[in-house]
């Protein structure tokens, strides 16, 4: 009985770990948000394209907009934005 519970626990932990892997579908963003992003980071650049992809998969548009407002107001970057950018910088060094 105990081995069965341990095996079940391990299987559940593995399933939860795998569920966190991979990117989900991108969130809907208005076209002007993409245009604004591209004004400082053109999507023809692999790092910029990667960052936009990661941002849209990680943050909803409302979260992204709030992160931009917070950065403009307080100079503090949302950690999710920093992680998306860091992920892409590591994979697409200049």
C-alpha positions as CSV (number, residue, x, y, z in Angstrom):
1,X,0.0,0.0,0.0
2,X,2.8,2.4,1.0
3,X,4.7,1.7,-2.3
4,X,1.5,2.4,-4.2
5,X,1.1,5.8,-2.6
6,X,4.8,6.7,-3.2
7,X,4.5,5.7,-6.9
8,X,1.3,7.7,-7.2
9,X,2.9,10.7,-5.6
10,X,5.9,10.5,-7.9
11,X,3.6,10.2,-10.9
12,X,1.6,13.3,-9.8
13,X,4.8,15.3,-9.2
14,X,6.1,14.3,-12.7
15,X,2.8,15.3,-14.3
16,X,2.8,18.7,-12.6
17,X,6.4,19.3,-13.6
18,X,5.6,18.5,-17.2
19,X,2.5,20.7,-17.2
20,X,4.8,23.6,-16.5
21,X,7.0,22.9,-19.5
22,X,6.5,24.4,-22.9
23,X,4.8,27.6,-23.9
24,X,1.1,28.0,-24.1
25,X,-0.8,29.7,-26.8
26,X,0.0,33.5,-27.2
27,X,-2.5,35.8,-25.6
28,X,-4.5,38.3,-27.7
29,X,-2.8,41.7,-28.0
30,X,-4.0,44.7,-29.9
31,X,-2.1,45.5,-33.1
32,X,-0.9,48.9,-31.7
33,X,0.8,47.1,-28.8
34,X,2.9,45.1,-31.3
35,X,3.6,48.3,-33.3
36,X,4.8,50.1,-30.1
37,X,7.0,47.1,-29.2
38,X,8.5,47.0,-32.7
39,X,9.3,50.7,-32.6
40,X,12.1,50.0,-30.1
41,X,12.8,46.3,-30.9
42,X,12.1,45.2,-34.6
43,X,10.7,41.7,-35.0
44,X,13.1,41.1,-37.8
45,X,15.7,40.8,-35.1
46,X,15.6,37.2,-33.7
47,X,16.1,38.3,-30.1
48,X,13.2,40.8,-30.5
49,X,10.9,38.2,-32.1
50,X,11.7,35.8,-29.4
51,X,11.0,38.4,-26.7
52,X,7.7,39.3,-28.2
53,X,6.7,35.7,-28.4
54,X,7.7,35.0,-24.8
55,X,5.9,38.1,-23.6
56,X,2.6,37.3,-25.4
57,X,2.7,33.7,-24.0
58,X,3.6,34.8,-20.5
59,X,1.5,37.9,-19.9
60,X,-2.0,38.8,-20.8
61,X,-2.3,42.2,-22.6
62,X,-3.7,43.8,-19.4
63,X,-0.7,42.5,-17.4
64,X,1.7,43.7,-20.1
65,X,0.1,47.1,-20.2
66,X,0.3,47.4,-16.4
67,X,4.0,46.3,-16.5
68,X,4.7,49.1,-19.0
69,X,2.9,51.7,-16.9
70,X,4.7,50.6,-13.7
71,X,8.0,50.8,-15.5
72,X,7.2,54.3,-16.8
73,X,5.9,55.4,-13.3
74,X,8.4,53.7,-11.0
75,X,11.2,52.4,-13.1
76,X,10.6,48.9,-11.9
77,X,10.4,46.1,-14.5
78,X,8.0,43.2,-14.0
79,X,10.0,40.1,-13.3
80,X,8.1,38.2,-16.0
81,X,9.3,40.7,-18.6
82,X,12.9,40.4,-17.3
83,X,12.7,36.6,-17.5
84,X,11.3,36.7,-21.1
85,X,14.1,39.1,-22.2
86,X,16.8,37.1,-20.4
87,X,15.6,33.8,-21.9
88,X,15.9,35.3,-25.4
89,X,19.2,37.1,-24.8
90,X,20.7,33.7,-23.7
91,X,19.5,32.1,-26.9
92,X,20.2,34.9,-29.3
93,X,23.3,36.7,-28.2
94,X,24.3,39.8,-30.2
